[in-house]
Amino acid sequence: MSRFAKRVSALAALGLFLSGAVAHADETVIRAISAFPKPLAFSKSFAGFVDLVNKRGAGVVRVDYVGGPEMIPPPQQADAVARGVIDMQYGPATYHLGKLPEADAWVGSTVTAAQARANGGLAIMREAFKEKLGVELIAHLDTGVKFHIYTIGEPKRTSDGGIDLDGMKLRSQPIYKSFFESMGGIPVSVRVPDVYTGLERGTFDGAGWPLVAITDLGWNKFLKYRIDPGFFQTDLTVIMNPKTWDGLSSEARKIITDAAVAYEVTSYDNFQTIIADTDKAVRDGGMTVITLDDVAAKAYLDGAYDSAWGRLKASGSPRYDALRKAYYTR
């Protein structure tokens, strides 16, 4: 190769390098936070969404997963997004039930996120998030994960085969409160990081929690009974600051939206495998599963779902009828 040709080749290579550097410099960076510690299955799922956006958005948009509840307390994270302190957040919508009663539609949901996106349910929720929390709803991830009641000791049964929680103290959160009380339980509000110590010390007799992550937290060391069937559904969202969202290029918004549509399906499928694996692990570890018969199970589930939809109706939300039609099919 001649000296001239070598020089042209070198300049061409430099041009490619510089064009790549410029493309990288133009890449929009979104800072994201999770409501859960990084080791939990839910945070790992969100990391999967982040990876998908980054893979599809290379050179256009990138999400940096910067931390969890150690950075901002979970109940304050949505407000931090609304104020632009952080660009994106993943966590439970029901942390904000006081401002967003519509979150109960996800608690009482019997459909997947993909189904609700298709039937218009997600569009209604997007309006509610914007109006009530001042944030842009991007995705409803990790659906299909139901909740259970776990107890340290064997729970008492009613004469009709149901569950009697009379006098039992149960780690709770607002979505369980009225349901637990209807069975005689005493709801106790305890932060997730403090539950292990509470179980260890016998501060309470059980807990409500999704089937997954029970082993991640080590609670299965103390909780030896699980009541089936599962009830409710996870309400995990990805939200963004509206100014950040509106400031993205149309290409970047499409990349994130398409990733959300795809990952709502992927995360549902992934958690079905995690649920099966966790179920086997806790059974093999000695947990006893109490499965209610058909009549008792129906009454149990009616009590659970009625508590969620009743709470939403009592809130006076003008979206109640539309949300119930979109999200509830029992």
C-alpha positions in Angstrom: 0.0 0.0 0.0 1.3 3.5 -0.9 2.0 6.1 1.7 -0.9 8.1 0.3 -3.3 5.2 0.5 -2.2 4.5 4.1 -2.9 8.1 5.0 -6.3 7.9 3.4 -7.0 4.6 5.2 -5.9 6.1 8.5 -8.1 9.2 8.0 -11.1 7.0 7.2 -10.5 5.0 10.3 -10.3 8.2 12.4 -13.5 9.4 10.8 -15.3 6.2 11.8 -13.9 6.5 15.3 -15.0 10.1 15.6 -18.5 9.4 14.2 -18.9 6.7 16.7 -17.8 9.0 19.5 -20.2 11.6 18.4 -23.0 9.1 18.2 -22.2 8.0 21.7 -22.0 11.6 22.9 -25.5 12.1 21.5 -26.9 9.1 23.3 -29.5 10.2 25.9 -28.8 8.8 29.4 -31.8 8.1 31.7 -31.0 7.5 35.4 -33.2 4.8 36.9 -33.9 3.6 40.4 -35.7 0.6 41.9 -37.9 0.3 45.0 -36.3 -3.0 45.9 -32.8 -4.1 46.8 -30.8 -5.3 43.8 -30.7 -9.0 44.8 -34.5 -9.5 44.8 -36.1 -11.2 41.8 -38.2 -8.1 41.1 -35.1 -5.8 40.8 -33.4 -8.5 38.6 -36.4 -8.4 36.3 -36.2 -4.6 36.0 -32.6 -5.0 35.2 -33.7 -7.2 32.3 -35.9 -4.4 31.0 -33.0 -2.0 31.3 -30.8 -4.3 29.4 -33.4 -4.7 26.6 -33.7 -0.9 26.2 -30.0 -0.5 26.2 -29.5 -3.2 23.6 -32.2 -1.8 21.3 -31.2 1.8 22.0 -27.5 1.7 21.5 -26.3 5.1 20.3 -29.8 6.6 20.8 -30.8 6.1 24.5 -29.4 4.4 27.5 -30.8 3.6 30.9 -28.4 3.7 33.8 -29.6 1.6 36.8 -28.2 3.7 39.6 -29.6 2.1 42.8 -32.4 1.0 45.0 -34.1 2.0 48.3 -30.8 2.9 49.9 -30.8 6.0 47.7 -34.4 7.2 48.1 -37.0 5.6 50.4 -39.5 3.7 48.2 -42.6 5.7 49.2 -40.8 8.9 48.1 -39.4 7.6 44.8 -42.4 8.5 42.6 -42.3 12.1 43.9 -38.6 12.2 43.1 -39.5 11.2 39.5 -42.2 13.9 39.3 -39.7 16.5 40.5 -37.0 15.4 38.1 -34.6 14.2 40.8 -34.5 10.9 39.0 -35.6 10.1 35.5 -37.1 6.6 35.8 -38.4 4.4 38.6 -39.6 0.8 39.1 -41.8 -0.2 42.0 -45.3 -0.8 43.4 -48.0 1.6 42.4 -49.8 0.8 45.7 -47.1 2.7 47.6 -49.2 5.7 46.5 -52.7 4.5 47.1 -53.5 7.7 49.0 -52.9 9.8 45.9 -53.6 7.1 43.3 -56.6 4.9 44.4 -56.7 3.6 40.8 -53.7 1.4 41.7 -56.2 -1.0 43.3 -57.3 -1.9 39.7 -53.9 -3.7 39.4 -54.3 -5.3 42.9 -57.6 -6.7 41.9 -56.6 -7.5 38.3 -57.2 -10.9 36.7 -55.6 -10.1 33.3 -52.1 -9.8 32.1 -50.4 -6.5 31.3 -50.5 -7.4 27.6 -54.2 -8.0 27.7 -54.8 -4.7 29.5 -52.6 -2.8 27.0 -54.8 -4.3 24.2 -58.1 -3.6 25.8 -57.4 0.0 26.8 -56.9 -0.6 30.5 -53.3 0.7 30.4 -54.3 3.9 28.6 -56.8 4.6 31.5 -54.0 4.0 34.1 -51.7 6.2 32.2 -54.1 9.1 32.5 -54.5 8.5 36.2 -50.7 8.4 36.8 -50.2 11.7 34.9 -53.1 13.4 36.8 -52.5 12.0 40.3 -48.7 11.5 40.5 -47.4 13.8 37.8 -45.5 11.0 36.1 -45.5 9.2 32.7 -46.5 5.5 33.0 -44.3 3.5 30.7 -45.0 -0.2 31.6 -46.7 -2.6 33.9 -44.1 -5.3 34.4 -44.0 -8.7 36.1 -47.8 -9.5 36.1 -49.0 -13.0 36.9 -47.4 -13.1 40.3 -50.1 -13.7 43.0 -49.9 -13.1 46.7 -50.3 -15.5 49.6 -50.7 -15.5 53.3 -47.8 -17.3 55.1 -47.9 -18.2 58.8 -45.3 -19.5 61.3 -47.7 -21.9 63.0 -50.6 -23.8 61.4 -53.6 -21.5 61.0 -57.0 -22.4 62.5 -59.8 -23.4 60.2 -63.5 -22.3 60.1 -66.4 -24.7 60.2 -66.9 -24.3 56.5 -63.3 -25.1 55.6 -62.1 -21.5 55.4 -59.2 -19.8 57.3 -59.6 -18.3 60.7 -56.9 -15.7 61.4 -58.5 -14.5 64.6 -55.9 -12.7 66.8 -53.0 -13.4 64.5 -50.6 -10.5 63.8 -49.6 -10.4 60.2 -47.1 -8.3 58.4 -49.2 -6.2 56.1 -49.5 -3.3 53.8 -52.5 -1.2 52.8 -53.7 -3.6 50.1 -54.1 -6.5 52.5 -55.5 -4.6 55.5 -59.2 -5.0 55.1 -58.9 -8.6 53.7 -56.8 -9.7 56.7 -59.3 -8.0 59.1 -62.2 -9.7 57.5 -60.7 -13.0 58.7 -59.9 -11.8 62.2 -56.2 -10.9 61.5 -54.4 -8.0 63.0 -52.4 -6.1 60.3 -49.0 -4.9 61.3 -47.1 -2.4 59.2 -43.4 -3.3 59.0 -40.8 -2.3 56.4 -39.5 -5.2 54.3 -35.9 -4.9 55.6 -37.3 -5.3 59.2 -39.6 -8.3 58.6 -36.8 -11.0 59.0 -36.0 -9.6 62.5 -39.7 -9.4 63.4 -40.2 -13.1 62.4 -37.1 -14.1 64.3 -38.3 -12.4 67.4 -41.9 -13.5 67.1 -43.2 -9.9 66.7 -45.9 -11.2 64.4 -47.3 -14.6 63.3 -47.1 -14.4 59.6 -47.1 -12.2 56.5 -48.7 -11.4 53.2 -46.3 -11.6 50.3 -46.0 -12.7 46.7 -44.9 -16.3 46.1 -41.6 -15.2 44.6 -38.7 -13.6 46.6 -39.8 -15.3 49.8 -36.6 -17.4 49.6 -34.5 -14.4 48.5 -35.4 -12.7 51.8 -34.9 -15.8 53.9 -38.4 -15.5 55.4 -39.1 -19.2 54.6 -36.8 -20.0 57.5 -39.7 -19.0 59.8 -42.9 -19.2 57.7 -43.9 -22.8 57.5 -47.4 -22.6 56.2 -48.8 -21.1 53.0 -52.5 -20.7 52.1 -53.6 -21.5 48.6 -55.0 -20.2 46.3 -53.1 -17.1 45.6 -54.9 -13.8 45.3 -54.4 -10.3 43.9 -51.6 -9.5 41.4 -48.4 -7.6 41.4 -48.6 -3.8 40.6 -45.0 -3.1 39.5 -44.6 -0.1 37.2 -42.0 1.7 35.3 -42.6 5.5 35.4 -40.7 8.4 34.0 -40.4 12.2 34.6 -42.7 13.8 32.0 -40.2 16.4 30.9 -37.6 13.8 30.4 -40.0 11.6 28.4 -41.2 14.5 26.3 -37.6 15.7 25.7 -36.6 12.3 24.2 -36.4 12.0 20.4 -39.3 10.2 18.8 -36.9 7.4 18.0 -35.9 7.0 21.7 -39.5 7.1 22.9 -40.4 4.3 20.3 -37.4 2.2 21.5 -38.5 2.4 25.1 -42.2 1.9 24.3 -41.5 -1.2 22.1 -39.2 -2.6 24.8 -42.0 -2.1 27.4 -44.5 -3.9 25.2 -42.1 -6.8 24.6 -40.9 -7.0 28.2 -44.4 -7.1 29.7 -44.8 -10.4 27.9 -41.3 -11.6 28.7 -41.4 -10.8 32.4 -44.8 -12.6 32.7 -43.3 -15.7 31.1 -40.1 -15.5 33.2 -42.0 -15.2 36.4 -44.1 -18.3 35.6 -40.9 -20.3 35.7 -39.7 -18.5 38.9 -43.0 -19.2 40.5 -42.8 -22.9 39.7 -39.2 -23.1 40.9 -39.9 -21.2 44.1 -43.0 -23.4 44.9 -40.9 -26.5 44.6 -38.1 -25.0 46.7 -40.3 -24.1 49.6 -42.2 -27.4 49.5 -38.9 -29.3 49.4 -37.8 -27.1 52.3 -40.6 -28.2 54.5 -43.3 -25.6 53.9 -46.8 -27.0 54.2 -49.3 -25.7 51.6 -52.9 -25.5 52.8 -55.1 -25.7 49.7 -58.7 -24.6 50.2 -61.4 -26.7 48.6 -63.6 -25.2 45.8 -66.3 -23.6 48.0 -63.9 -22.2 50.6 -61.5 -21.1 47.9 -64.3 -19.1 46.1 -65.3 -17.4 49.4 -61.7 -16.6 50.2 -61.0 -15.1 46.7 -64.3 -13.2 46.7 -63.2 -11.6 50.0 -59.8 -10.7 48.7 -61.0 -9.2 45.3 -64.0 -7.5 46.8 -61.8 -5.7 49.3 -59.7 -4.2 46.5 -62.5 -3.2 44.2 -64.6 -2.0 47.1 -61.8 0.3 48.2 -61.5 1.7 44.6 -65.2 2.2 44.4 -65.3 4.0 47.7 -62.6 6.3 46.6 -65.0 7.9 44.2 -62.7 7.5 41.2 -64.6 8.3 38.0 -62.5 5.6 36.3 -63.9 2.8 38.4 -66.3 1.3 35.9 -63.9 1.4 33.0 -61.0 0.0 35.0 -63.2 -2.9 36.4 -64.3 -3.7 32.9 -60.7 -3.7 31.6 -59.0 -5.5 34.5 -61.5 -7.9 36.2 -62.8 -11.0 34.5 -63.7 -13.3 37.4 
